[in-house]
Amino acid sequence: MEYSHTFNDRSNGSILFSNSNYKFNIDYESQFANNFTSGYNINESALKVNLNYDLNEKNTFTYGISSKLYMVDPGFIEPLGSESIVNPVRIPEEKGLESAVYFSDEFKFNEKLLFNAGIRYSIYAALGSGIQTIYAEGQPKSEASIIGVEEYGNFEVIETYGGPEVRISGRYLITPDLSVKASYNSLYQYIHTLTNNTTISPTDTYKLSNLNIEPKRAHHFSLGFYRNFNQNMYETSIVGYFRKSKNIIDFKVGADLFLNQNIERDILSGEGRSYGIEFLIKKTEGKLNGWLGYSYSRSMLKLDSEFEQEIVNNGEYFPSNFDKPHDLSLVANYKLTQRFSFSANFIYQTGRPVTIPIGKYFYAGSEQVVYSDRNEFRIPDYYRLDLSFNVEGNHRIDKLAHSFWTISVYNVLGRNNPYSVFFVNRDGEIQAMKSSIFAVPIPTITYNLKF
Amino acid sequence: MNIKKSIIAGILFCIVLQLNGCVEPYEFEEVTYKEMLVIEAVITDEFSHQEINLSTTFPLPIQVPDPETGASVRIVDENQNVIVFEEQDPGQYVSRSEFAAQPGKEYTLEIVTSQGEAYSSRPQQLVEGSRIDNLNATRTKKGDGTDGVAIVLDSEGKSPFYRYAFKETFKIVSPFAILKDLKYITNDEGDIVLAQVAKTKKELICYRTEASDKIILSSSNALTENRLENFLIRFLETGDPRISYRYSILVKQYAIDSEAYAFYSTLKDLSVSESVFSQSQPGFIRGNIFSIDNPDEKVIGFFSVSSVASERIFFDYLDFYDQFYNRNPFATNCTKIRPSVIHLPRYVRDENYKFYEKSTPPPGNYLRKPSDYVFVPAGCVDCTVFGSNVPPEFWVDE
């Protein structure tokens, strides 16, 4: 919901209120008494007051305050069906409040050069109710290093973090068709993503910073060149970026990935380094239009520690769960006549990194599995082609509603793109399994109405 | 204000050939198998011949462990005293002389393989621990309602981390006490005949020893003051044939430091399990032994110097049960088989079957003429199929 108001010809403002909810559920059914349903939920409510003020021809100020309340239900599991003997477990809810004040200036140096500089100060408060465990300093966090527990009431402040965030960007028009943009951002991120890519159903969960988990800090640089050809019929761009982050969290070796009640014991804080370059060509006019984009990007993570047991991959940078070096996408539309058109959509992405078993050995009286380095291998590349054919209804102006048909085939090539690769133990033999969704071409017919 | 709404799909026809996600086996092509050295080395303060095991990893499809033979294994203390280990069995290296680890000294493990690759551990000190105060067996129900006998332990302090290993020995009694074997012998006339002969070995009462195959760890922190009470070591369900007669368990308590604890607990977390629930982050488990020539080489295993305490208890079936309906024999399938006359010689010669009795076949329709002899699977008569008929030297019958 947004309410805008213009104060005078120099200033205006708006108040924005929003609420969003994201959740996922996993239902498991088999012939054993292990059927369960589990889920995760995150709710965000945000309030933002934004004001704009034109100081003079050259400067426009934008400033305001914002506040966001996070409420996370980190996970629950319940028995599914009357025969299930699963014990219900619910991980206590987490709450956090992120507030910020910001100020930025858009400075028009001249017709060609435009700057935007801003500063934002954000404060995050981890809120109760909840129980936080206190661990001894100078030791890895584990059950053995617990020295106390602290209980917090509802909305009681557990810990605060905060700091300034700076943004500087500039755009220079070399010619009316060619421009260059550069920017630098520093930012804090108080909500962390934890991904797991080893189970049959890879999921992302979000974890709020709290007493034991610090927020993520990042510095982001980008530089891009933009060129239009043929009176803006073709838009092209080359953009590169580099980002350095601290306090990225990821799981320790052996960490419990599912419904972990004490996640701070099972995660490590690392440094991240990501960079990339993206090429884009867009054709906006003509019978044939669409765009082609290719990007090469790397996302690397380093988990090093003074404690031997916390070091992952010898403390060197390795591909993170999101590392996707090659990403190509092509969208093309061809308008045959006023009423008939074709479109095609092609995507190619490098497969996600994965850690796999590479051998077995005998230890402590039984057979054990030895795994590769974290994310040393990749699942197969993802590519997919979708084709569709559109038939528009007649173009009478006085019609009540405009209708059109679309006949399309999703995944024309029928590729069984792996959704995840995981391992099962079959009578002592380790077997890799690949799960894919929509592994065959799927034809669809859609009837659309537009009012 | 112009509200534009786009409503899509009043009617949506989806012709779907296969909506379910499909799961199929997958082979990783680019994986070249590299062998890694596995070192299992635990030195204790018990004055004895200490043992170190060396092996290598083996590829996934193969199920046989691979011992590492011909290596030179030694432990060097901070005063450069060397304790030499000699290979007794493939991959098993035993100290030439008996010794006990001393507190306050640093011990380093040094290995040179038969290929000349050198490995060294980081120096380790003896982790001090305490005795086992109490080792008890009690009849109890587990949290999920399973009934059985629990072996529990009380131990006080000194080390916050312990690792436990046990060896259980139990008495096996054959379900059928048969005095004779059925064999083909040459009689006085020189003919080969079928006869019942007295058994040459004892087959009724045997003893079997099994070692623990799961990693058992305990940890305590400032809140629990390093005290363990009623810590569960082993749970034997009611009906487990191991406790059907007389059972004994030897529990060893190894005091370990936090690095060793982290190693073993990560190993335990990654132990292959069937459950869909327990998903653990896989990865390589770092130990404390490194290659001298190539420090980045992956070496599996941990060298720890532990103070060890051990305790043994015995108990009988009748200590906890007064009904025999829960008493199961170790031999499970004892179906009696009466072979036909044609198949009889096959059964007499088959080691997997033992003579049960000679009896007239009951009247009935038989496909082939039945013989007068009944057999059962060998384990139902001969307990040496499962164990040894010689009681271990520590065994006491009460």
Interface residues (C-beta under 8 A of the other chain):
Chain A: Y28 S30 N34 I85 A136 Q139 P140 S142 E143 A144 S145 I146 I147 G148 N196 T198 T199 I200 F251 K252 V253 G254 A255 D256 L257 F258 L259 D266 E308 Q309 I311 V312 N313 N314 T355 I356 P357 I358 G359 K360 Y361 F362 Y363 A364 G365 S366 E367 Q368 V369 V370 Y371 S372 D373 R374 F377 N416 P418 Y419 V421 N425 G428 E429 I430 Q431 A432 M433 K434 S435 S436 I437 F438 A439 V440 P441 I442 P443 T444 I445 T446 Y447 N448 L449 K450 F451
Chain B: K4 K5 S6 I7 I8 A9 G10 I11 L12 F13 C14 I15 V16 L17 Q18 L19 G21 C22 V23 E24 P25 Y26 E27 F28 E30 V31 Y33 K34 E35 M36 V38 E40 S55 T56 T57 F58 P59 L60 P61 I62 Q63 P65 D144 P160 F161 A165 A211 S212 D213 K214 I215 S219 S220 N221 A222 L223 S258 E259 Y261 A262 F263 Y264 S265 T266 L267 K268 D269 L270 S271 V272 S273 E274 S275 V276 F277 S278 Q279 S280 Q281 P282 G283 F284 I285 R286 N288 D296 K298 I300 G301
